[in-house]
Every structure is written in C-alpha cells, then in structure tokens.
Amino acid sequence: MDPPLPPLVDTHAHLASPEFDADREAVLARAAAAGVGAVISVGETLADAEKTLALARVSPLVRPAAGLHPTHLDFAQAEALCAFIRKHRPLLRAVGEVGLDHWKVRDEGGRARQREIFTAFIRLAIELDLPLNVHSRSAGREAIARLLACGARRVQLHAFDGRAQSALAAVEAGYFFSIPPSAARSPQKQKLIRRLPLACLLLETDSPVLGPDPGARNEPANLRHALRAVAQAKGVPEEEAARAIAANTARLYGPV
C-alpha cells in the first residue's frame, strides 16, 4: 500500500483548454481522487483568464491565474490582461503563464516584443505581490536574467528546458522549478532534478500536455507521476519528497 501523502498541488495546468470541455468535471474528480488538493490553472489569453475565473467560482479545487503566453505578441491583449489582473487581484493566485519563448519566436523583432510584454507582467506581479508562473522554452537563461534584473522575488519556472547550470542563479534568488510527469521519460528533466535542491522543486502537469504517455492527453490526476520522478531522481521516499514539495509550494503560494 502506498504511504499517505500530503495533498499534492498541481502548480501549472491549463484547465481552460478546449481539450477538457467535454469532461472537465470528471477530470477534476479524478484529480481529487488521486490526492490532488489544488490545481493552479494558468491561462494563455484573456479568454482563458475569464474562463478560468468562472471555473474557480464553481470548483473548490481550482486556483486561478491569468497571463499571456509569450507566443502571443499582442500589446493590446497584454494591456487588457494587465487590467484584468488588477481588477481581479483578490481572486488570483499568480500571474501566468508569461515569459519568453525562443523555440517558436525566432526573429529579433518578435523577441523584442516578448521582452517588453514579459517585463510589463513582471513589474505588475511585483506591484501586486503575486507569484510569476513563467514559461521559458529555449530561453531559460534570458528569462532568468530578465526576472533578476527586474527584481522579481516570487517566481516559478515551469517545465524548465535549459541546462542545470543556467538555473543556478535562479536557485540562489529563491526561485522555484516545477516538474511535470514527462520527467519520467526526459533525461534533461532528470538531470535538472538531480542538480537542483529539493527545496526549490514544485510539481506540475502542464495538462493537457507533458504527461507520462506522450501519446495521451495529460490531466492533473497524473501529478503523482511527477512526484515519483522527483523522488527517484533524488533517491528519497515519495512521502519525503511530497512533504518537502508541499512546504515549497506553501512558501511560494501560501496556503492553497
């Protein structure tokens, strides 16, 4: 029999995704049955933010976040989201997901727009004292440098795909790194887990992607796969890893 664990928190999932429209209530029920106590549901657009806030009003499991995915290079939508975040600050748990993406955006003009939008969200999160839930695909070093330059203190780097060496400045700044279920099949993620202190690790699913099976839809109920990957890479029991990660989550997000 598996040992009892503290409630797990999925710190980055896309519950507003259309992939969950047909069975979202069942997805949340499976998450609760799997020991997930809360899901921080991030958004990529203003429509996501509105949908997530509505979902949080009816589901006790959902903790809403709002942000603009860095592949959306839309200053008007960024401004609208900043206004939304200000208006709904008491209900939101994070600004996210926001950040940089050099995998899909390769031209310097687009990257400059990304940096400007990201900086605006960083400054807003600092002003409102909200954690930043950050995307940094193929741009980890640059995202960390910008966060540090802006003075960000409450930061989660989700599904970090950079080298562990690039993450060390973020560790020193007290930032956190969230690990998805795909870590079980990712040598890069396993190396990252081994190199980083357990005290800076969180769990996420990034549902509906980054699941334990690359061919299947991911969902928050798979969070324990991420926990197992952390425990195995660190060489500690799952219960020990779960308790450490619960403490980490509380340090960044407070009671969830």
C-alpha positions as CSV (number, residue, x, y, z in Angstrom):
1,M,0.0,0.0,0.0
2,D,1.3,3.5,-0.9
3,P,2.2,5.6,2.1
4,P,-0.1,8.6,3.0
5,L,0.9,11.8,1.3
6,P,0.1,15.4,2.0
7,P,-2.3,16.8,-0.6
8,L,-0.4,17.5,-3.8
9,V,-0.7,20.8,-5.7
10,D,-0.6,20.9,-9.4
11,T,1.1,24.3,-9.8
12,H,0.7,24.6,-13.6
13,A,-2.2,23.2,-15.6
14,H,-4.4,24.5,-18.5
15,L,-7.9,23.6,-17.2
16,A,-9.5,26.2,-19.6
17,S,-8.1,24.2,-22.6
18,P,-10.8,23.1,-25.1
19,E,-9.4,19.6,-24.6
20,F,-11.2,19.4,-21.3
21,D,-14.5,20.9,-22.4
22,A,-16.2,17.5,-22.8
23,D,-15.3,16.1,-19.4
24,R,-13.8,18.8,-17.2
25,E,-15.9,17.9,-14.1
26,A,-14.7,14.3,-14.4
27,V,-11.1,15.4,-14.8
28,L,-11.3,17.4,-11.6
29,A,-13.0,14.5,-9.8
30,R,-10.2,12.1,-10.8
31,A,-7.6,14.7,-9.6
32,A,-9.2,14.8,-6.2
33,A,-9.4,11.0,-6.0
34,A,-5.7,10.9,-6.9
35,G,-4.8,13.1,-3.9
36,V,-4.5,16.4,-5.7
37,G,-5.7,19.1,-3.3
38,A,-5.5,22.1,-5.6
39,V,-4.7,23.0,-9.2
40,I,-3.3,26.4,-10.2
41,S,-4.9,26.8,-13.6
42,V,-2.9,29.2,-15.8
43,G,-4.1,31.0,-18.9
44,E,-2.6,31.9,-22.3
45,T,-5.1,34.5,-23.3
46,L,-7.8,36.9,-21.9
47,A,-10.5,34.4,-22.9
48,D,-8.6,31.7,-20.8
49,A,-8.4,34.1,-17.8
50,E,-12.2,34.7,-17.9
51,K,-13.0,31.0,-18.3
52,T,-10.6,30.0,-15.5
53,L,-12.0,32.5,-13.1
54,A,-15.5,31.3,-13.8
55,L,-14.3,27.7,-13.3
56,A,-12.7,28.6,-9.9
57,R,-16.1,30.0,-8.7
58,V,-17.7,26.6,-9.0
59,S,-14.8,24.2,-8.3
60,P,-13.1,24.1,-4.9
61,L,-10.1,22.5,-6.5
62,V,-9.2,25.3,-8.9
63,R,-6.9,28.3,-8.1
64,P,-7.0,30.8,-11.0
65,A,-4.0,32.5,-12.6
66,A,-4.0,34.9,-15.6
67,G,-1.4,35.7,-18.2
68,L,-0.5,36.0,-21.8
69,H,1.5,33.1,-23.4
70,P,4.8,34.5,-24.9
71,T,3.9,33.4,-28.4
72,H,1.0,36.0,-28.4
73,L,2.9,39.1,-29.4
74,D,-0.2,41.3,-28.9
75,F,0.4,44.6,-26.9
76,A,-3.4,45.3,-26.8
77,Q,-4.2,41.9,-25.3
78,A,-1.3,42.3,-22.8
79,E,-2.7,45.6,-21.7
80,A,-6.2,44.1,-21.3
81,L,-4.8,41.2,-19.3
82,C,-2.9,43.6,-17.0
83,A,-6.2,45.4,-16.4
84,F,-8.0,42.1,-15.8
85,I,-5.3,41.0,-13.2
86,R,-5.6,44.4,-11.4
87,K,-9.4,44.1,-11.3
88,H,-9.4,40.5,-10.0
89,R,-6.3,40.6,-7.9
90,P,-8.0,39.2,-4.7
91,L,-9.1,36.1,-6.6
92,L,-5.9,35.3,-8.5
93,R,-3.1,33.2,-7.2
94,A,-0.5,34.0,-9.9
95,V,0.4,36.0,-13.0
96,G,0.9,33.3,-15.6
97,E,1.7,31.9,-17.8
98,V,4.0,34.6,-19.1
99,G,7.6,34.6,-20.2
100,L,9.8,34.1,-23.2
101,D,9.7,31.5,-26.0
102,H,12.7,31.3,-28.4
103,W,11.6,28.0,-29.8
104,K,8.6,29.4,-31.7
105,V,9.6,33.0,-31.9
106,R,12.9,33.2,-33.7
107,D,13.1,36.7,-35.2
108,E,14.6,39.5,-33.2
109,G,11.6,41.8,-33.7
110,G,9.3,39.2,-32.2
111,R,11.7,38.5,-29.3
112,A,11.9,42.2,-28.5
113,R,8.1,42.4,-28.3
114,Q,8.2,39.3,-26.0
115,R,10.7,41.0,-23.7
116,E,8.6,44.2,-23.5
117,I,5.4,42.3,-22.7
118,F,7.2,40.0,-20.2
119,T,8.7,42.9,-18.4
120,A,5.3,44.5,-18.0
121,F,4.0,41.4,-16.4
122,I,7.0,41.1,-14.1
123,R,6.5,44.6,-12.9
124,L,2.8,44.1,-12.4
125,A,3.4,40.9,-10.4
126,I,5.9,42.7,-8.2
127,E,3.5,45.6,-7.7
128,L,0.6,43.3,-6.8
129,D,2.7,40.8,-4.8
130,L,1.7,37.9,-6.9
131,P,3.9,34.9,-7.9
132,L,5.0,34.7,-11.5
133,N,4.3,31.4,-13.3
134,V,6.9,31.6,-16.1
135,H,7.4,29.9,-19.5
136,S,10.9,29.9,-20.8
137,R,11.2,27.4,-23.7
138,S,14.7,27.6,-25.2
139,A,15.1,30.9,-23.3
140,G,15.8,29.9,-19.8
141,R,19.0,31.9,-19.3
142,E,17.4,35.0,-20.8
143,A,14.2,34.7,-18.8
144,I,16.1,34.3,-15.5
145,A,18.3,37.3,-16.3
146,R,15.2,39.5,-17.0
147,L,13.5,38.3,-13.8
148,L,16.6,39.1,-11.8
149,A,17.1,42.5,-13.5
150,C,13.5,43.5,-12.7
151,G,13.8,42.4,-9.1
152,A,11.3,39.6,-9.2
153,R,11.3,37.5,-6.0
154,R,8.2,35.2,-6.2
155,V,8.9,33.1,-9.3
156,Q,8.1,29.6,-10.6
157,L,9.9,28.4,-13.7
158,H,7.6,25.8,-15.3
159,A,8.9,22.8,-17.3
160,F,12.4,24.4,-17.5
161,D,14.2,23.0,-20.5
162,G,17.6,24.7,-20.0
163,R,20.8,23.3,-18.5
164,A,21.0,22.9,-14.8
165,Q,24.0,25.3,-14.8
166,S,21.7,28.0,-16.2
167,A,19.3,27.5,-13.3
168,L,21.7,28.1,-10.5
169,A,21.3,31.9,-10.5
170,A,17.6,31.4,-10.1
171,V,18.1,28.9,-7.2
172,E,20.3,31.5,-5.5
173,A,17.5,34.1,-5.9
174,G,15.0,31.7,-4.3
175,Y,13.0,30.8,-7.4
176,F,11.2,27.5,-7.8
177,F,11.2,24.9,-10.7
178,S,8.1,22.8,-11.3
179,I,8.5,19.2,-12.6
180,P,5.9,17.6,-14.9
181,P,5.1,13.9,-15.3
182,S,7.1,13.8,-18.6
183,A,10.2,13.9,-16.4
184,A,9.9,10.1,-16.1
185,R,11.0,9.9,-19.8
186,S,13.2,13.0,-20.0
187,P,16.9,12.8,-19.4
188,Q,17.1,16.6,-19.3
189,K,14.5,16.8,-16.6
190,Q,16.1,14.0,-14.6
191,K,19.4,15.7,-14.7
192,L,17.8,19.0,-13.6
193,I,16.1,17.3,-10.7
194,R,19.4,15.8,-9.6
195,R,21.3,19.0,-9.8
196,L,18.8,21.3,-8.1
197,P,18.0,21.3,-4.4
198,L,14.8,19.6,-3.3
199,A,14.0,22.8,-1.5
200,C,13.3,24.6,-4.9
201,L,11.2,22.0,-6.6
202,L,7.4,22.0,-7.2
203,L,5.1,19.7,-9.1
204,E,3.0,20.5,-12.2
205,T,1.3,18.6,-15.0
206,D,1.1,21.3,-17.7
207,S,-2.1,19.4,-18.7
208,P,-3.2,18.6,-21.3
209,V,0.5,18.1,-22.4
210,L,3.7,16.7,-20.8
211,G,2.1,13.6,-19.5
212,P,3.6,10.2,-18.6
213,D,2.5,8.9,-22.0
214,P,3.4,11.2,-24.9
215,G,0.5,9.9,-27.0
216,A,-2.2,10.6,-24.4
217,R,-3.9,13.7,-23.0
218,N,-2.4,14.7,-19.7
219,E,-4.5,15.7,-16.7
220,P,-3.9,16.7,-13.0
221,A,-4.6,13.1,-11.8
222,N,-1.2,12.2,-13.2
223,L,0.6,14.5,-10.7
224,R,1.9,11.6,-8.7
225,H,4.0,10.5,-11.8
226,A,5.9,13.8,-11.4
227,L,6.3,13.2,-7.7
228,R,7.7,9.7,-8.4
229,A,10.2,11.2,-10.9
230,V,11.4,13.6,-8.3
231,A,11.7,11.0,-5.6
232,Q,13.6,8.6,-7.8
233,A,16.0,11.2,-9.1
234,K,16.7,12.4,-5.6
235,G,16.9,8.9,-4.1
236,V,14.3,9.7,-1.4
237,P,10.9,8.1,-0.5
238,E,7.9,9.6,-2.2
239,E,6.5,10.7,1.2
240,E,9.7,12.7,2.0
241,A,9.6,14.3,-1.4
242,A,5.9,15.1,-1.1
243,R,6.3,16.8,2.3
244,A,9.3,18.9,1.1
245,I,7.4,19.9,-2.0
246,A,4.3,20.8,0.0
247,A,6.5,23.1,2.1
248,N,8.0,24.7,-1.1
249,T,4.6,25.3,-2.5
250,A,3.4,27.0,0.6
251,R,6.5,29.2,0.6
252,L,5.7,30.5,-2.9
253,Y,1.9,30.5,-2.9
254,G,0.9,30.5,0.7
255,P,-2.0,28.2,1.8
256,V,-3.6,26.7,-1.2
